[in-house]
């Protein structure tokens, strides 16, 4: 318990600071989000989905690491297979999230954005999030291996928090460029 606390306390302090900073950035986009309520609906969904993708990939890589199946080589199936499956899941789920957001927005209020715009925003965001998820999961898993830390203690919380933050950053950036 002490070793986990000693390892994770500084990491969680840094991640908390990053989350707070991203909350401040999100609040600066408040007027745009209120102008297009469909986008406001997307914020918690993107945060949740990005974090879920990150935690799932991290858990799979950590498990493969513990089982001795993970080698940090591009030819390793457990590495590439898990990354590709995360990207495939992302490519299929994010357009669906966009379509469902549009349907809910149409039922609840008059959407100012069309189906194509919302699906484009979520799909593009999802692709970028899945790429980031793969990169950050690899870096943190490999770093925990090099530092001889338990990946279950370090990788999953780190990747989940960073994917949450990056998910919002990507969504806001995509909104900025596509709207």
N, C-alpha and C positions, 0 to 999 in steps of 0.2 A: 504494500500500500504506500509506503514512504517513497519507494523508488518511482512509482507511477506519479505521485504528487510532485516529487522533485523534478521529474522530467516534463510533466505536462503543465505545471503552473506557469512557467514563463511562456510556453507556447500558447496557452489559452489566453494569457494577458495580451499578447500581441494580436491574436485573432480577434479578441473582443474589441481592441482599439480599431482594427480594420473594419469590423462590422459597424461600429459607431460612425466611423468616417463615411462608410457607404450609405448609412442612414441619412447623414447630412446631405450627401450628394443626391439621394433619392428625394429628399424634401425640396431641393432646388428645382426639381422637375415637376413639382406639385401642380403648377398651373397647366402644363401640357397634359398631365394625367387626368386632371379634372375636366379639361376641355374635351378629351376623348375618353369617356368612361370605360370603353372596351379595354383600353390599355391599363386602366386602373385594376380591372379584373385580372389581367395577366400577371401583375406583380407578384402576388403570393404563389400563384401557380408556377411561375418560372423559378422562384426561389426554392420552392419545394422540390420541383422536378430536377433542377440542377444539383441540389444537395443529395437527392436520392440517387442520381446517376453516379455522383462522386463516391458516395458511401458504398454503393453496390460494387463498383469497380475496385475500390480500395479493399473491401472485405474479400473479394475473390482473389486479388493479388496477395493479400496477407495470408489467406488460407493456403494458396499454392506455395507461398514462401515457407510456411510452417511444415507443409508436407514434403518439402524438398523438391517440388516440381518446377519451381520458378527459377529460371536462369535469365539473367539480364542480357539476352541475345535476341536479335530480331527473329531468328529462326525458331525460337521457343514458342510452341503452340499455346501454352498456358498464358503467355504474355500477349502475343498477337491476337489469339482467339478471344480473350477477354476484352481487349481494346476494341477489336472489330465488332464484337457483339454489342458493346456499349454504344458505339457509333451507329450501328444498325438500329438499335432501339431508339436512339435519339432521332434519327431520320424518320422513323415511323411515328413516334409519339408526339413530337412537337407540331407537325401539321394537324394532327388530330386535336391537340390542345387548342390550336388556333381556330379550327372549325367549331369546336364546342364553345369556345369563348364567344364567337360571333353569334351562334344560336342563342346562348344565354343572354347576350347583350340585346339581341333582337326581341326576345321575350320580355325582358325587364325594362328596357328603355330603347329609345330610337338611336341605333348605332350611327355614328358619323363616319365610321370607317367601313369599307366593304369587306366582304369575305376574303377576297384575294389579298388585300392589304394586311389583314390580320394574320392570315396563314403565311404570307411572305415574311412578316416580322418574326413570327414564332419559329418558322423553319430555319431562317437564316441564323437567328439567335441560337437555336438548338444545335445546329452544325458547329458553330463556334464554341458553344459550351462543351460539346462532346470532345472536340479537339483539345481544349484547355483541360478538361477532366483527365484525358489520357496522359497529357504531358505532366500535370501536377501529381497524378497518382504514381507515375513512373519515378518522378524525381523524389517524392517523399518516401516511397517504398525503398528505392535504392539508397537514399540517405539514411534511412533507419537501419538498413543492412550494414552500411559502412560504419555507422556509429554504434552498432551492436545494441540497438534499441528494439523493443518488441513492437512490430508494426501494428498490432492490435491497439496498443496504447497511443501511438503517435499518428499513424497514417490516416486512419479513418476520421478522427475528429478534425485533423488539419485539412484534409481534402474536402470534407463536407462543408466546413466553414468557408474555405477559399472558393469552392464552387458556388455557394450561395452568393457570396460577394461578386464573383465574376459574372454570375447569371444576371444579376441586377445591372452591372456595368454594361454587359453586352446588350441587354434589353434596351437600356436607355440610349446607348450609342446607336443601336439599330433604329430606334424610334427617331432619333435626331436626324439620321441620314435618309430615312424612308418616308418621313412625314413632313 
